[in-house]
Amino acid sequence: MTGRLLSVVMLVALVGCAGMRSVDTAADAAAGTPDASRFSVLTYNVNWGCPQPDLAVGAIRDADADVVCLQETTPAWERHLRQGLSNVYPHMTFKHSSGAGGLAILSKRPFREVYYGRSVEGGWFPAWIVAAETPAGTMQLVNVHLRPPLADGGKVSVGAYLSTRDVRRAEIAQAARHVEPGLPTIYLGDFNENDGGRAVGFLRERGFTDALKVFDPRARTWEYRSASSPVKLTGRYDHVLHSTSLRCLDARVIHSGASDHYPIVATFENRNPR
């Protein structure tokens, strides 16, 4: 998301959605859980302008997640990430796309592609589904960067804010048609909408749980301050939603890096380890 969303963000700020933390807290969930059934994921919109890449590399390294899903990657980002993280993540694949459409998967173990492609008419960026090997078994990750609430020319308007809500829902619905049944599944990435958005709602209606809403319902994942204004705008546009076959042990925002987005890291237990 870019600074051009200034007016839209002011509208979005009026429709926030708060949630109560469930009894499935990190302390309760971690008790008695064997390490072999746990794994962690990280999602991060790194900003296609590649600001201060060393900070992003450091944040990813420190989080030490088993699988990392990135949005807005570019050839420049690929160079920095391979140079700084290949010793941690021997399995890296980048899908370059025009503008801010790049995606990347970094993993400590092998993964295979399930699906990659643009989802629906009106969607700007591709979705990428992979089946990744983790300490807790094979997990299906759906890496998304959904349509921003902007007009086709990139301008801010109330009409675009309203009309793109259904586009984002359609993008998620299309991606859902490509997931492999039977695998524990996590949708994660830049949804470009808050907790009450229609794409998030689509997944919740199908039994998926928004991990960050459970563990930190007030955390913001996006911040922007215009050079011409002292006002700092914030949003909660990045999400990690998981299927019922997974139990989230912890989810948190990492306040690091130079992107307008912050990374989210979440740790899970496989309820049905094989």
N, C-alpha and C positions, 0 to 999 in steps of 0.2 A: 504494500500500500504506500502511496506517495503523498507528498504534501498537498496535491491537488484535491485531496479528499476533505479539506478543511471544513467546508460547509456541511458536507454529508455527515462528518463525524459529530458535529454539533447536534444534528438530528438524531443520530444513533445514540448519543449519550442520554437521550430522554427515554429510551426504551430498554434500559438495562434490565437484566434478570438476575436476581439474587437467589442463592440456594442454601439450604442448610446442610452442614456436613453430616454425612451418614455415620452410623456407628462403626462402619468398616474403616476404622482409622489405621494409620500406619503402624502404630504400636500394636493394636489388636491383630492386624493382618499378618504382621511379621512374626508373631509368636509361634514358634514351632514349625515354621516353614523351612524346609530344607533348601539350601542354596541351589541345588541341582534343578529345582523347579521354578527358579526365578530368572528373569531377564529384564533388561531396561531398553527403552527407546527414547530418542530425542528428535524433536522437530524444530526447525529453525528457518525462517525466511531471512537469508543473509543480506539481502538488498543487492540488486543487480549492478549498482554503481560501485561495488567492491570497496566500501569504506573501511579503512584500517583492518585489513584481513588478518593480521597477526592476533588481534583481539578475538576474532571469531574462532580462529584455530585454537587459541588457548582455552576458550570457553568450551569448545567441543571436547578437547583433550581432557580437561578437568572433569567434565561430566562423566566421561568413561562409559557411555551407553553401549550396549551390545550392537544396536543398529541405529543409524542416524539418517533421517530423511530431511533433505534440504530443498528449499524453493528459491527461485530467482538466481540460480547459479549461471555462470558464464564461462567461456574458456579461461578468462583471467582467474576466476574463482577456482577452476579445476587445477590450474598450475599451483596456486597457493596451498590448496587442500592436499594435493598429492605430495607436495614438498614437505608439508608440516605434519601430516597424519598417516602417511603410508605405513609407517612402522606400527601404528596402532590398529589401522583398518586396512588389512591386506586386500580386501575385496571392495573396490570402488567402481562405480559406473556413473557416468554423467550423460544426461540427455539434453543437448543444447537446443534451444529454441529461440525465436526472435524476441527481442526486448527482454521482458521479465519472465519469460516462460520456461526457463531452464529448471531442471530437477536433478537431484543427485541422491544416490544411496551409498552409504558407507557402512561396512559391516565387518565384524571380527571373524565371521564365518561365511561360508558360501551362501549365495541366494540365486534364485532363478526368476526370470520375468514371467508374469502371468498375463499382463496386459499393459499396453501403453498407447495412448491416443487422445485426441481431442474428443470431448464428450458430446456436446450438443450445439445446436445453432445458438449463437450468442455467447458461447463460452470462449474465453480468450486463451486459456492455457490447457495443456494436456494433463491427464491423470496418469499415474504410474502405479501398478500393482505388482508386488513381488512376494514370493514365498521365501522367507529367510530362515536359515538354521540358527537356533539359539540354544543356550544351555537347557532350556525347558522344552525343546522340540521345535518343530516347524511352525512359524507364525506368518500369517498373511498381513502385509502392510499396504495400505492404500494411501499413497502420497499425493495430496491434492493442493492445488492453488486455484481457488474458485474465483469466479468473475468479480472484479471490484465493482462497487456501486457507482460507476461512471458511465457517461454516454459513450457511444462508439468512438467519437473523436477524442476521448479522454477528458472531457469537460465534466465539471460537477453540476448536477441538476437534481431537483427533487424528483422529477419524472424518472431519471435513471436510477435513483436510489430505490424507488418503488418497483420499477419494472424488473430490475436485476435480482430481486428476491426469488422470483420463480426460476430464473436462470440457474442460480446456485443450487436450488433444490433439484432441478433437472440434471445438473452435472453430477450430483451425488447419486441420484437414482440410476443414471446411466452407468456410472462406475460400479454400482452395486450389482448390476447385471453381469459383470465380468469377473466377480470374485469366485474363487473355487469353493464349493460347499464342503463343509466338514472340517475346515481349518479354523483355528482361533484367529480372529480378525481384528485389526486396529485401523481405523481411519484417522489420519493425522495430517496436519499442515495448516496453511493459511486459508481459512474459510471466508475471510473478508466479511464476517458477520459475527454478532455477539451470541451469547448463550440462547437468546430467543429467536435466532434466525431460522429460516425454513429448511436449510440443508441440515443444520444440527437437529432440528425437530424431526426431519425425515428419519434420521438414524435412531433417535430416541424412541420414536414410534415402533421401531423394529427391535427394541430391546437393548440398544447400545447405551453405555453409560459414559457420560462426559467426565473424565478423570479429574480434570482440574477443578471443575465445579464442586466435586465432592471434597477435595482436599484444600482448596483455596478459592472459595467462591468470589472473592473480591480482587484477586490478582489481575493486573493488566498486562497484556502481552505486546502492546503497541503504544509508542509515545512519539509525539511530533511537536516541535516548537519551531514556528516560523521565525526567520531572521528579522522580520518586520513586526513581530508581535511578541509580547512577554508571556502570552497565554500558552500553556502546555496542554495539548490535547492527548487524551489517552483512550484506548479501546481494548477490547478483549476478543481479538479476531482469530487467534490461533487455538486449535483444539486437538485433543486426543480422546477419541471415543472407542471403547472396546466392547467386544462381544461378551456374552454371559459365561463363556468357557474360560474367561480370564478373570482373575481377581486383582484389582489394583492395590498395591501396597503403599504407594506414595506418588504424588504428582506435584511438581512445583515449577515456578518460573525462575530462570536464572537471569539475574540482572547484570548482564555482561555483554560485551560486543559493542559495535558501533552502528549496527543496523537500526532502523526504526522499529523493528520487531525484536523481541527477546526469545531465547530458546525456552522450550518446555521439555523437561525430562520426567519420565514416568517409569516406575518399576512395577512389574507384574509377577504374579504367580499363575502357573498353568494349573487349572483345577483338575485336569485330566491328563497328567503326564503319562507318556507311553514308555 
